[in-house]
């Protein structure tokens, strides 16, 4: 079994090593789901290699037809959410008991790396290592789909520049963004600028909590277009990387309270968003109101809130003004994947 260290070494050498002969194996823990969301079917895999698989099935699709399928661990359905890999496969041949497929890998996906991915994902028991393998496979495939001609920079972050904790954060951001994009009608044709993707994963990987990772994943999803050349979110990357979790919680709370019917011509809310100290504590989980006020002041200085906290006195405050600015509202919208 390939260790995490071996993985990083392989990712760093992406595109610089020779393709070995594909090895056919009888899978020990993999199955294939096909047939779409409405009527999915699960088939056993007779053989699998880096180039394709043979599936036990009564279906007989035409030769050369491309089928969407999901490789997944065999086991209880409720435990499979993170142990699935969506792939495309082209019908290559018909047999007495099934169909042979050739994998259709996205542009930029190295075949030798795919061989290692398939081999490591196919293990008899579910372990923490197996779960990591599946998530890494899905991340690499997702990045290749987003950046068909330039995914290497983003992929190599996972094998070189980032330590273990940041690698897990980057993977989490990518997979959350994949989930956001899955709901878009043209998700299959969405692409992103390679440098934008790499910057989001690199800067966002410092965030190890779900709240901030959600914001980064929304930023990644909103960076995707059919053309894949949009760089307009670059300023928002530089802005979000300087926002802490508590500051993000305050900004998001203010933006959620600023509902659309109260927006003015310039996009800013017509009414001010005023909250009590108890409401602030509920938002941030921080009972230090002076620290909360410091975060409000930071958001104002970053032009994300309209008014600064009054520091002219140390007397306890009975309210906080968290009215977002037009820039704050735009950042909120972008980080929701819009």
C-alpha positions in Angstrom: 0.0 0.0 0.0 1.3 3.5 -0.9 2.0 5.7 2.1 1.2 9.4 2.3 4.8 10.2 1.9 4.9 8.1 -1.3 1.8 10.0 -2.5 3.5 13.3 -2.1 6.6 12.0 -3.9 4.4 10.9 -6.8 2.5 14.1 -7.0 5.7 16.2 -7.0 6.9 14.1 -9.9 3.6 14.4 -11.8 4.3 14.2 -15.6 8.0 13.3 -15.0 7.9 9.5 -14.8 7.2 6.8 -17.3 3.9 4.9 -17.6 4.2 1.3 -16.4 2.3 -1.6 -17.9 -1.3 -1.7 -16.6 -1.9 -4.5 -14.2 -5.3 -6.3 -14.2 -6.6 -7.3 -10.8 -9.7 -8.8 -9.3 -11.0 -6.1 -7.1 -11.5 -6.9 -3.4 -13.5 -3.9 -2.2 -14.8 -1.9 -5.2 -18.1 -1.9 -7.0 -19.5 0.3 -9.8 -22.8 2.2 -9.7 -24.4 3.3 -13.0 -27.8 4.2 -14.4 -28.1 7.8 -13.2 -29.6 9.3 -10.0 -33.2 8.3 -10.6 -32.6 4.5 -11.1 -29.0 3.6 -10.0 -27.8 0.0 -10.4 -24.8 -1.5 -8.6 -22.6 -4.0 -10.5 -19.7 -6.1 -9.4 -16.4 -5.6 -11.1 -14.8 -8.7 -12.5 -11.4 -7.1 -13.3 -10.0 -3.6 -13.1 -6.8 -1.9 -14.2 -5.6 1.7 -14.8 -7.0 1.6 -18.3 -10.4 0.1 -17.7 -12.7 -2.5 -16.1 -14.9 -5.4 -16.8 -18.4 -5.1 -15.2 -20.8 -7.9 -14.5 -24.1 -6.6 -16.0 -27.0 -7.6 -18.3 -26.8 -4.1 -20.0 -25.5 -4.0 -23.5 -24.6 -0.4 -24.3 -23.4 0.3 -27.9 -19.6 0.1 -28.4 -17.9 3.5 -28.0 -20.8 4.9 -25.9 -19.5 6.9 -22.9 -21.2 5.9 -19.6 -21.0 7.8 -16.3 -20.4 5.6 -13.4 -19.3 5.8 -9.8 -16.6 3.6 -8.3 -17.3 3.0 -4.7 -16.5 0.9 -1.7 -18.7 -2.1 -1.1 -20.6 -1.7 2.2 -23.5 0.1 3.9 -24.9 2.9 1.8 -24.8 5.4 4.7 -21.0 5.0 5.0 -20.2 5.6 1.3 -20.6 9.3 0.9 -16.8 10.0 1.0 -15.8 6.7 -0.6 -17.0 7.3 -4.1 -15.3 8.4 -7.3 -17.2 9.6 -10.4 -15.6 8.5 -13.6 -16.4 8.4 -17.4 -15.9 5.0 -19.2 -16.3 4.1 -22.9 -17.8 0.8 -23.9 -15.0 -1.3 -25.4 -16.5 -4.8 -25.7 -19.3 -7.1 -24.9 -18.9 -10.4 -23.1 -21.3 -13.3 -22.1 -21.6 -12.0 -18.6 -20.9 -8.3 -18.9 -19.3 -5.3 -20.6 -15.7 -4.1 -20.9 -15.0 -0.4 -20.4 -12.0 1.9 -21.0 -11.6 4.8 -18.6 -12.0 8.3 -20.1 -9.8 10.3 -17.9 -10.1 14.1 -17.9 -7.4 16.1 -19.7 -4.4 16.6 -17.4 -4.9 13.4 -15.4 -1.7 11.4 -15.4 -2.3 7.7 -16.3 0.4 6.4 -14.0 -0.9 8.4 -11.1 -4.4 7.0 -11.9 -3.0 3.5 -11.7 -1.8 4.2 -8.2 -5.1 5.8 -7.2 -7.1 2.8 -8.4 -4.8 0.3 -6.7 -4.8 2.1 -3.4 -8.5 2.6 -3.4 -9.1 -1.1 -3.9 -8.4 -2.5 -0.4 -10.4 -5.1 1.4 -11.0 -3.0 4.5 -12.0 0.6 5.1 -9.3 2.4 6.9 -8.4 6.1 7.5 -5.8 5.6 4.7 -8.5 4.3 2.3 -10.7 7.2 3.1 -7.9 9.6 2.4 -7.2 7.8 -0.9 -10.8 8.2 -2.1 -10.9 11.9 -1.2 -7.5 12.5 -2.9 -8.7 10.7 -6.0 -11.8 12.8 -6.2 -9.8 16.0 -5.6 -7.3 15.2 -8.4 -10.1 14.3 -10.8 -12.1 17.4 -9.9 -9.0 19.7 -10.4 -8.3 18.1 -13.8 -11.9 18.7 -14.8 -11.7 22.3 -13.7 -8.4 23.0 -15.3 -8.0 20.6 -18.3 -4.7 22.2 -19.4 -3.2 23.4 -16.2 -4.1 21.4 -13.1 -0.5 20.5 -12.3 0.1 23.6 -10.2 -2.9 22.9 -8.0 -2.2 19.2 -7.8 1.4 19.6 -6.8 0.3 21.7 -3.8 -1.0 18.5 -2.4 2.3 16.8 -2.9 4.9 19.4 -2.1 4.2 22.8 -0.6 1.5 21.9 1.9 2.0 19.9 5.1 -0.4 17.2 6.2 -2.9 19.5 7.9 -3.1 22.0 5.1 -3.3 19.2 2.5 -6.5 17.9 4.3 -7.9 21.4 4.3 -7.2 21.9 0.6 -8.9 18.6 -0.2 -11.9 19.6 2.0 -12.3 22.9 0.1 -12.1 21.3 -3.3 -14.6 18.6 -2.5 -17.0 21.2 -0.9 -16.7 23.2 -4.1 -17.4 20.1 -6.2 -20.6 19.6 -4.2 -21.7 23.2 -4.8 -21.0 23.0 -8.5 -22.9 19.7 -8.8 -26.1 21.6 -8.4 -25.4 23.8 -11.5 -27.2 22.8 -14.7 -23.9 23.1 -16.7 -21.6 21.7 -14.0 -20.0 19.3 -16.5 -18.7 22.2 -18.6 -17.5 24.5 -15.9 -13.8 25.4 -15.7 -11.6 27.8 -13.8 -8.4 29.7 -14.2 -5.5 27.4 -13.0 -3.8 30.2 -11.0 -7.0 31.2 -9.3 -7.7 27.5 -8.3 -4.1 27.1 -7.0 -4.3 30.4 -5.1 -7.6 29.5 -3.4 -6.4 26.1 -2.3 -3.0 27.4 -1.1 -4.4 30.4 0.8 -7.6 28.6 2.0 -5.6 25.6 3.3 -4.6 27.7 6.4 -8.3 27.3 7.5 -8.8 24.1 9.4 -12.5 24.7 10.4 -15.6 23.9 8.4 -17.0 27.4 8.5 -14.1 29.1 6.8 -13.6 26.1 4.4 -17.2 26.6 3.3 -16.4 30.3 2.4 -13.3 29.2 0.5 -15.2 26.5 -1.4 -17.9 29.0 -2.3 -15.2 31.3 -3.6 -13.8 28.5 -5.7 -17.2 27.5 -7.1 -17.9 31.1 -8.0 -14.6 31.3 -9.9 -15.9 28.7 -12.4 -17.3 29.6 -15.8 -17.8 27.8 -19.1 -14.9 29.7 -20.6 -12.6 29.1 -17.5 -10.7 32.3 -18.0 -12.3 34.5 -15.3 -9.8 36.1 -12.9 -12.1 38.6 -11.3 -12.1 36.8 -7.9 -8.4 37.5 -7.4 -9.0 40.5 -5.1 -11.5 38.5 -3.0 -8.9 35.8 -2.4 -6.5 38.5 -1.0 -9.4 39.8 1.1 -10.6 36.5 2.5 -7.2 35.2 3.5 -7.0 38.1 6.0 -10.4 37.3 7.6 -10.4 35.2 10.7 -13.2 32.8 11.6 -14.8 35.2 14.2 -14.6 38.1 11.7 -16.2 35.8 9.0 -19.0 34.9 11.4 -19.8 38.5 12.2 -19.7 39.5 8.5 -21.9 36.5 7.4 -24.4 37.3 10.2 -24.7 40.9 9.1 -25.1 40.0 5.5 -27.8 37.4 6.3 -29.7 40.1 8.3 -29.5 42.6 5.4 -32.2 41.0 3.3 -32.6 42.0 -0.4 -35.8 44.0 -0.2 -34.0 46.6 1.9 -31.1 47.1 -0.6 -30.5 50.6 -1.9 -29.4 51.6 -5.4 -25.8 51.1 -4.6 -26.4 47.6 -3.3 -26.0 48.5 0.4 -28.8 47.9 2.9 -31.1 50.8 3.6 -31.5 49.9 7.3 -28.6 49.4 9.8 -28.0 46.0 11.3 -27.8 46.5 15.1 -27.3 43.5 17.4 -27.1 43.2 21.2 -24.1 41.9 23.1 -25.9 38.6 23.7 -26.5 38.3 20.0 -22.9 39.0 19.3 -21.9 36.2 21.8 -24.3 33.8 20.1 -22.8 34.6 16.7 -19.1 34.3 17.7 -19.2 32.1 20.8 -16.8 34.6 22.3 -17.7 36.3 25.6 -15.0 38.9 25.4 -17.0 41.8 24.0 -13.9 44.0 23.6 -12.3 41.3 21.4 -15.6 41.1 19.4 -15.5 44.9 19.0 -11.9 44.7 17.8 -13.0 42.2 15.1 -15.8 44.6 14.1 -13.3 47.4 13.8 -11.1 45.2 11.6 -14.0 44.5 9.3 -14.7 48.2 9.1 -11.0 49.0 8.3 -11.2 46.3 5.6 -14.2 48.2 4.1 -16.5 45.2 4.8 -18.7 46.9 7.3 -20.1 50.4 7.1 -19.5 51.7 10.6 -16.6 51.3 13.0 -17.0 50.3 16.7 -16.7 53.3 19.1 -13.5 53.0 21.1 -13.8 56.4 22.7 -14.8 54.8 26.0 -14.2 51.5 27.8 -17.8 51.4 29.2 -19.8 48.4 28.3 -21.6 48.7 25.0 -25.2 47.8 24.6 -25.1 47.2 20.9 -22.9 46.5 17.8 -23.4 47.9 14.3 -22.6 45.1 11.9 -24.2 46.6 8.8 -22.2 45.3 5.8 -20.9 47.5 3.1 -21.4 46.8 -0.6 -18.0 45.2 -0.7 -18.9 43.0 2.3 -22.2 42.0 0.6 -20.3 41.2 -2.6 -17.7 39.0 -0.7 -20.6 37.2 1.0 -22.3 36.6 -2.3 -19.1 35.3 -3.9 -18.3 33.0 -1.0 -21.8 31.5 -1.2 -20.8 30.2 -4.7 -22.8 32.8 -6.7 
